[in-house]
Amino acid sequence: MLHYIAYCLNIFFMILEIFVLLYLIKNMLPFGMAFKGLIDILTMPALMPIQKIVKYSVLKCFKTDISPYILLIVLFYLGNICSYLMEV
């Protein structure tokens, strides 16, 4: 049972990583407004807590929003934990 839960969570983290990467490149590529809105809707629940933490931390001195990069690192780490649990 734990194997299936870890497998599903691993897939979820991979899909969320893809959405965060699309969030990072959405302003560089000429996507439509509907696609940009969809990406914003899908990534904001994961980005908002990190943005609140960064807002009150030392990292606020940066002029760019670094919360997607932090989220990518966390998602990659969680995906690796799920992969490890599937091997055990």
C-alpha positions in Angstrom: 0.0 0.0 0.0 2.8 2.4 0.9 4.3 1.7 -2.6 1.2 2.9 -4.3 0.9 6.0 -2.2 4.6 6.9 -2.8 4.1 6.2 -6.6 1.0 8.5 -6.7 2.8 11.3 -4.8 5.8 11.0 -7.0 3.7 11.5 -10.1 1.9 14.4 -8.4 5.3 16.1 -7.6 6.5 15.6 -11.2 3.4 17.2 -12.6 3.6 20.1 -10.2 7.3 20.6 -11.1 6.2 20.8 -14.8 3.6 23.4 -13.9 6.1 25.5 -11.9 8.6 25.3 -14.8 5.8 26.5 -17.1 5.1 29.3 -14.6 8.7 30.4 -14.9 8.8 30.5 -18.7 5.2 31.8 -19.3 6.4 35.4 -19.7 9.2 34.5 -22.1 7.1 32.6 -24.6 4.0 34.0 -26.4 1.3 32.0 -24.7 -2.3 33.1 -24.7 -3.9 34.8 -21.8 -6.1 31.8 -21.0 -3.0 29.5 -20.8 -1.2 32.0 -18.5 -4.3 32.3 -16.3 -4.5 28.5 -16.1 -0.9 28.2 -15.1 -1.4 30.9 -12.4 -4.4 29.1 -11.0 -2.6 25.7 -10.9 0.6 27.0 -9.2 -0.7 29.7 -6.8 -1.8 27.3 -4.1 1.8 25.9 -3.9 3.5 29.3 -4.4 1.5 31.4 -1.9 2.9 29.9 1.3 6.5 30.2 0.1 5.9 33.8 -1.1 4.6 34.7 2.4 7.7 33.1 4.0 10.1 34.9 1.7 8.3 38.2 2.2 9.3 38.2 5.9 12.8 36.8 5.5 16.2 38.0 4.5 15.6 36.8 0.9 13.2 39.7 0.3 16.2 41.9 -0.7 16.1 40.2 -4.2 14.2 42.1 -6.8 12.9 38.9 -8.4 10.5 36.4 -7.0 12.5 33.4 -6.0 9.6 31.4 -4.6 9.3 29.2 -7.8 12.9 28.2 -7.5 12.5 27.3 -3.9 9.4 25.4 -4.7 11.2 23.5 -7.4 14.0 22.5 -5.0 11.4 21.3 -2.4 9.4 19.3 -5.0 12.5 17.7 -6.3 13.5 16.7 -2.8 10.0 15.3 -2.1 10.0 13.4 -5.4 13.3 11.8 -4.4 11.9 10.8 -1.0 9.0 9.1 -2.8 11.3 7.3 -5.2 13.3 6.0 -2.3 10.2 4.8 -0.6 9.2 2.9 -3.7 12.6 1.1 -3.8 12.3 0.0 -0.2 
